[in-house]
Amino acid sequence: MVIVGLLLGFGATLVGPLTERSKRMATTEIIMGAVESIVGFASAEKRLPQWGDNTVDGTLDEFCEIVTKRKDSAAKPIYYFLDTRLTTPESLCGRKTTALTVCRDSACTDRIPNIALAVVSGAMDYNPQTGIVTSGCPAGQTCIGVYEPGTAGIDNCTNGTNCPNYDSAVDRINRTEAYDDIVEYVTLGELRTKAGCQGAPLKILNNELPSASMSSSYSATIYAEGGVPFSSGGKYKWCVEIGNRSASAGIPGGLTIAPGFVRYPDDASPTRCSDQAEAAWSSYQADDLVISRGSGLTEPGSFLITVTARDDSRNGNDPACNSAGNEDNCVRKSFVLTINP
């Protein structure tokens, strides 16, 4: 009887930990299933599902529609962080970077950039701790803290600002404690691979410019494709650098470049496309870039013309756009324009 009693007592002490472990494993499966559903949607639609209010109602809520289990094994709702720029049509394959970063420590010095999405459960203590952090977060980014289990003194999910997309019908428990959230996140690179995105996000299609003659009119069109085109006003913004030439000499041969954002990197006061603030590009938007003149050209010679096309991705640091690190994808290509006598 004593032996049986000891065995029963020992077994009783294991019931709690085993039950919690079982529920944690079940929640992990729910989170992974939600991520798989999102990845499946993104693969088909080339974008992320939108978040509404996590309720089956009249509000547009694609997350609610595609994720079968929206509550963890503790019957608490899971929630969804995402870069909302990836919800627009065909936006996934056109981007190189995102505006979402995971911080692995409180100072955000150990961080993982270019996160597309994260799905989170507050785990068995009913206390979601994963939320938006600002300390150490790079400019232009939204950072969420995802720490090693057991990290002490964590609660970044306390209100609708630092813990968005959490079910508003359920009270958040504001309690600083050891971190135990269950989190699965996917980088943009992983998501693009799973979605079958191919090739460069943005590219200029032309390989050369046709030669010109001083005795004839001239017209050449430079085309771009891919990236994240602007929805109105022309698909891309354009900038052109004229090499081996000063601004006072103007565009060679009396040609017109439309839209004509023209820079002179070899001038005495050099200007380059990559030195221009984003606002300076606003008037130079079109589907294509056209170089033309209706009558004979005014001078012979060979001229280096470098074209930059810029899209509407607005989500990263591309030095081809702006040397200070502005936001859009850019692509550059150089051509030699020959004007024959």
ABEGO torsion letter per residue (X at the ends): XAAAAAAAAAAAAAAAAAAAAAAAAAAAAAAAAAAAAAAAAAAAAGBBBBBBAGBBBABBBAAAAABABABBAAGBBBBBBBBAAAABBGAAAABABBABBBBABAAGABBBBGBABBBBBAEAAGBBABBBBABGBBBGBBBBBBBBBGBBGBBABABAAABBGBBAABBBBBBBBBBABBBBBBBAAAAAAAAGBBEBABBBABABBBBBBAABBBBBBBBBBEEBBBABGEABBBBBBBBGBBAAAEBBGGBBBOBBBBBBAABABBBBAAABBAAAAAABBBABBBBBBABBBABBEBBBBBBBBBBAAGAEBBAAABAAGBABBBBBBBBBBBBBX
